[in-house]
Amino acid sequence: MLLRDRITQDMKDARRAGDKPRLSVVRLILAAIKQREVDERITLDDAQVLAVLDKMVKQRRESVAQYQQGNRQDLADQESAEIRVIQAYMPAQLPEAELDALIAAAIKTSGASSIRDMGKVMGLLKAKVQGRADMGAVSARIKARLGG
């Protein structure tokens, strides 16, 4: 079953169950997917849907940080709940050791030797870790390895 179909089915299930918080988040997910499809005039595959979900999680993490700085814990909690719903559709997060091994392999494959080669390494890793690791954290790890 395609990821988009699973999300649509979950929307129907949440509507039937009367789970309003989950229903609203699932509708937001479907709206974001549809918006990208309309903007780009394409039908998204699972990898592209994961990219949309990853972006939504990143936006919400930034919102949580802003709300916590503004002493609005109620809104931060709401955003955190949305993150949990969105992450249910994403693959499991990579363990630290596996992520380090992938970074090491990408650096070796690309022949990267300095921070200027970071784009090559990120290009190799993006498809493998998209949705399975925070790309900001991956970027920081690569930078540290390349001496940046």
CYANA upper distance limits for C-alpha pairs under 8 A (distance plus 0.5 A):
  1 MET  CA      5 ASP  CA      7.03
  1 MET  CA      6 ARG  CA      7.13
  2 LEU  CA      6 ARG  CA      6.82
  2 LEU  CA     45 ASP  CA      8.49
  2 LEU  CA     46 ASP  CA      7.14
  3 LEU  CA      7 ILE  CA      6.75
  3 LEU  CA     46 ASP  CA      6.32
  3 LEU  CA     49 VAL  CA      7.94
  3 LEU  CA     89 TYR  CA      8.00
  4 ARG  CA      8 THR  CA      6.72
  4 ARG  CA     30 LEU  CA      8.34
  4 ARG  CA     46 ASP  CA      7.80
  4 ARG  CA     49 VAL  CA      7.74
  5 ASP  CA      9 GLN  CA      6.62
  6 ARG  CA     10 ASP  CA      6.63
  7 ILE  CA     11 MET  CA      6.74
  7 ILE  CA     26 VAL  CA      7.34
  7 ILE  CA     30 LEU  CA      7.92
  7 ILE  CA     89 TYR  CA      8.22
  8 THR  CA     12 LYS  CA      7.01
  8 THR  CA     26 VAL  CA      8.44
  8 THR  CA     30 LEU  CA      7.92
  9 GLN  CA     13 ASP  CA      6.74
 10 ASP  CA     14 ALA  CA      6.49
 10 ASP  CA     26 VAL  CA      7.99
 11 MET  CA     15 ARG  CA      6.63
 11 MET  CA     23 LEU  CA      6.27
 11 MET  CA     26 VAL  CA      6.33
 11 MET  CA     27 ARG  CA      7.38
 12 LYS  CA     16 ARG  CA      6.72
 13 ASP  CA     17 ALA  CA      6.60
 14 ALA  CA     18 GLY  CA      6.46
 14 ALA  CA     19 ASP  CA      5.60
 14 ALA  CA     20 LYS  CA      7.68
 14 ALA  CA     22 ARG  CA      7.01
 14 ALA  CA     23 LEU  CA      5.83
 15 ARG  CA     19 ASP  CA      6.88
 15 ARG  CA     20 LYS  CA      7.73
 15 ARG  CA     23 LEU  CA      6.70
 19 ASP  CA     23 LEU  CA      6.51
 20 LYS  CA     24 SER  CA      6.58
 21 PRO  CA     25 VAL  CA      7.07
 22 ARG  CA     26 VAL  CA      6.66
 22 ARG  CA     82 GLU  CA      8.44
 22 ARG  CA     85 VAL  CA      7.42
 23 LEU  CA     27 ARG  CA      6.59
 24 SER  CA     28 LEU  CA      6.75
 25 VAL  CA     29 ILE  CA      6.80
 25 VAL  CA     82 GLU  CA      6.67
 25 VAL  CA     85 VAL  CA      7.54
 25 VAL  CA     86 ILE  CA      8.03
 26 VAL  CA     30 LEU  CA      6.78
 26 VAL  CA     85 VAL  CA      8.29
 26 VAL  CA     86 ILE  CA      8.23
 27 ARG  CA     31 ALA  CA      6.53
 28 LEU  CA     32 ALA  CA      6.67
 29 ILE  CA     33 ILE  CA      6.79
 29 ILE  CA     53 LEU  CA      7.74
 29 ILE  CA     86 ILE  CA      8.11
 30 LEU  CA     34 LYS  CA      6.54
 31 ALA  CA     35 GLN  CA      6.45
 32 ALA  CA     36 ARG  CA      6.83
 32 ALA  CA     52 VAL  CA      7.58
 33 ILE  CA     37 GLU  CA      6.78
 33 ILE  CA     44 LEU  CA      8.07
 33 ILE  CA     49 VAL  CA      7.13
 33 ILE  CA     52 VAL  CA      7.17
 34 LYS  CA     38 VAL  CA      6.60
 35 GLN  CA     39 ASP  CA      6.53
 36 ARG  CA     40 GLU  CA      6.50
 36 ARG  CA     41 ARG  CA      8.45
 37 GLU  CA     41 ARG  CA      5.83
 37 GLU  CA     42 ILE  CA      5.54
 37 GLU  CA     43 THR  CA      6.12
 37 GLU  CA     44 LEU  CA      6.96
 38 VAL  CA     42 ILE  CA      7.51
 44 LEU  CA     48 GLN  CA      5.99
 44 LEU  CA     49 VAL  CA      6.60
 45 ASP  CA     49 VAL  CA      6.71
 46 ASP  CA     50 LEU  CA      6.63
 47 ALA  CA     51 ALA  CA      6.88
 48 GLN  CA     52 VAL  CA      6.92
 49 VAL  CA     53 LEU  CA      6.76
 50 LEU  CA     54 ASP  CA      6.47
 50 LEU  CA     90 MET  CA      7.13
 50 LEU  CA    130 GLN  CA      7.83
 50 LEU  CA    131 GLY  CA      6.49
 51 ALA  CA     55 LYS  CA      6.68
 51 ALA  CA    130 GLN  CA      7.33
 51 ALA  CA    131 GLY  CA      7.25
 52 VAL  CA     56 MET  CA      6.78
 53 LEU  CA     57 VAL  CA      6.74
 53 LEU  CA     86 ILE  CA      7.07
 53 LEU  CA     87 GLN  CA      8.24
 53 LEU  CA     90 MET  CA      7.92
 53 LEU  CA    131 GLY  CA      8.09
 54 ASP  CA     58 LYS  CA      6.72
 54 ASP  CA    130 GLN  CA      8.02
 54 ASP  CA    131 GLY  CA      5.96
 55 LYS  CA     59 GLN  CA      6.70
 56 MET  CA     60 ARG  CA      6.77
 56 MET  CA     86 ILE  CA      8.31
 57 VAL  CA     61 ARG  CA      6.65
 57 VAL  CA     83 ILE  CA      6.14
 57 VAL  CA     86 ILE  CA      7.43
 57 VAL  CA     87 GLN  CA      7.99
 58 LYS  CA     62 GLU  CA      6.84
 59 GLN  CA     63 SER  CA      6.77
 60 ARG  CA     64 VAL  CA      6.59
 60 ARG  CA     79 GLU  CA      6.30
 60 ARG  CA     80 SER  CA      7.84
 60 ARG  CA     82 GLU  CA      8.23
 60 ARG  CA     83 ILE  CA      7.12
 61 ARG  CA     65 ALA  CA      6.90
 61 ARG  CA     79 GLU  CA      8.09
 61 ARG  CA     80 SER  CA      8.07
 61 ARG  CA     83 ILE  CA      8.19
 62 GLU  CA     66 GLN  CA      6.82
 63 SER  CA     67 TYR  CA      6.52
 63 SER  CA     76 ALA  CA      7.69
 63 SER  CA     79 GLU  CA      7.62
 64 VAL  CA     68 GLN  CA      6.57
 64 VAL  CA     75 LEU  CA      8.06
 64 VAL  CA     76 ALA  CA      5.09
 64 VAL  CA     77 ASP  CA      8.16
 64 VAL  CA     79 GLU  CA      6.64
 64 VAL  CA     80 SER  CA      7.43
 65 ALA  CA     69 GLN  CA      6.75
 65 ALA  CA     76 ALA  CA      8.07
 66 GLN  CA     70 GLY  CA      6.75
 67 TYR  CA     71 ASN  CA      6.64
 67 TYR  CA     72 ARG  CA      5.51
 67 TYR  CA     73 GLN  CA      7.03
 67 TYR  CA     75 LEU  CA      6.90
 67 TYR  CA     76 ALA  CA      5.90
 68 GLN  CA     72 ARG  CA      6.22
 68 GLN  CA     73 GLN  CA      6.35
 68 GLN  CA     76 ALA  CA      6.78
 72 ARG  CA     76 ALA  CA      6.89
 73 GLN  CA     77 ASP  CA      6.48
 74 ASP  CA     78 GLN  CA      6.90
 75 LEU  CA     79 GLU  CA      6.78
 76 ALA  CA     80 SER  CA      6.64
 77 ASP  CA     81 ALA  CA      6.70
 78 GLN  CA     82 GLU  CA      6.89
 79 GLU  CA     83 ILE  CA      6.75
 80 SER  CA     84 ARG  CA      6.93
 81 ALA  CA     85 VAL  CA      7.03
 82 GLU  CA     86 ILE  CA      6.73
 83 ILE  CA     87 GLN  CA      6.48
 84 ARG  CA     88 ALA  CA      6.87
 85 VAL  CA     89 TYR  CA      8.07
 86 ILE  CA     90 MET  CA      7.69
 87 GLN  CA     91 PRO  CA      8.33
 90 MET  CA    131 GLY  CA      6.60
 90 MET  CA    132 ARG  CA      7.79
 91 PRO  CA    131 GLY  CA      7.08
 91 PRO  CA    132 ARG  CA      6.38
 92 ALA  CA    132 ARG  CA      6.50
 93 GLN  CA    131 GLY  CA      8.14
 93 GLN  CA    132 ARG  CA      4.89
 93 GLN  CA    133 ALA  CA      6.17
 94 LEU  CA     98 GLU  CA      6.90
 94 LEU  CA     99 LEU  CA      6.58
 94 LEU  CA    129 VAL  CA      8.24
 94 LEU  CA    132 ARG  CA      6.10
 94 LEU  CA    133 ALA  CA      6.62
 95 PRO  CA     99 LEU  CA      6.74
 96 GLU  CA    100 ASP  CA      6.67
 97 ALA  CA    101 ALA  CA      6.72
 98 GLU  CA    102 LEU  CA      6.73
 99 LEU  CA    103 ILE  CA      6.72
100 ASP  CA    104 ALA  CA      6.64
101 ALA  CA    105 ALA  CA      6.64
102 LEU  CA    106 ALA  CA      6.60
102 LEU  CA    125 LEU  CA      7.86
103 ILE  CA    107 ILE  CA      6.65
103 ILE  CA    121 VAL  CA      8.16
103 ILE  CA    125 LEU  CA      7.67
103 ILE  CA    142 ILE  CA      7.34
104 ALA  CA    108 LYS  CA      6.71
105 ALA  CA    109 THR  CA      6.50
106 ALA  CA    110 SER  CA      6.47
106 ALA  CA    121 VAL  CA      6.07
106 ALA  CA    124 LEU  CA      6.68
106 ALA  CA    125 LEU  CA      7.14
107 ILE  CA    111 GLY  CA      6.37
107 ILE  CA    112 ALA  CA      5.78
107 ILE  CA    113 SER  CA      8.38
107 ILE  CA    121 VAL  CA      6.28
108 LYS  CA    112 ALA  CA      7.28
110 SER  CA    120 LYS  CA      6.82
110 SER  CA    121 VAL  CA      6.77
110 SER  CA    124 LEU  CA      8.45
112 ALA  CA    117 ASP  CA      5.63
112 ALA  CA    118 MET  CA      7.65
112 ALA  CA    120 LYS  CA      7.96
112 ALA  CA    121 VAL  CA      7.63
112 ALA  CA    146 LEU  CA      8.20
113 SER  CA    117 ASP  CA      7.19
113 SER  CA    146 LEU  CA      6.85
114 SER  CA    118 MET  CA      7.85
114 SER  CA    146 LEU  CA      5.64
114 SER  CA    147 GLY  CA      7.22
114 SER  CA    148 GLY  CA      8.14
115 ILE  CA    143 LYS  CA      6.85
115 ILE  CA    146 LEU  CA      5.89
115 ILE  CA    147 GLY  CA      7.11
115 ILE  CA    148 GLY  CA      6.06
117 ASP  CA    121 VAL  CA      7.29
118 MET  CA    122 MET  CA      6.64
118 MET  CA    142 ILE  CA      7.56
118 MET  CA    143 LYS  CA      7.63
118 MET  CA    146 LEU  CA      8.24
119 GLY  CA    123 GLY  CA      6.51
120 LYS  CA    124 LEU  CA      6.95
121 VAL  CA    125 LEU  CA      6.76
121 VAL  CA    142 ILE  CA      8.31
122 MET  CA    126 LYS  CA      6.26
122 MET  CA    139 SER  CA      7.79
123 GLY  CA    127 ALA  CA      8.12
124 LEU  CA    128 LYS  CA      8.08
125 LEU  CA    129 VAL  CA      6.57
126 LYS  CA    130 GLN  CA      5.97
126 LYS  CA    135 MET  CA      8.34
129 VAL  CA    133 ALA  CA      6.24
129 VAL  CA    135 MET  CA      8.42
130 GLN  CA    134 ASP  CA      8.46
130 GLN  CA    135 MET  CA      7.89
133 ALA  CA    137 ALA  CA      8.17
133 ALA  CA    138 VAL  CA      7.68
134 ASP  CA    138 VAL  CA      6.83
135 MET  CA    139 SER  CA      6.49
136 GLY  CA    140 ALA  CA      6.79
137 ALA  CA    141 ARG  CA      6.76
138 VAL  CA    142 ILE  CA      6.74
139 SER  CA    143 LYS  CA      6.61
140 ALA  CA    144 ALA  CA      6.68
141 ARG  CA    145 ARG  CA      6.74
142 ILE  CA    146 LEU  CA      6.64
143 LYS  CA    147 GLY  CA      6.66
143 LYS  CA    148 GLY  CA      5.38
144 ALA  CA    148 GLY  CA      6.11
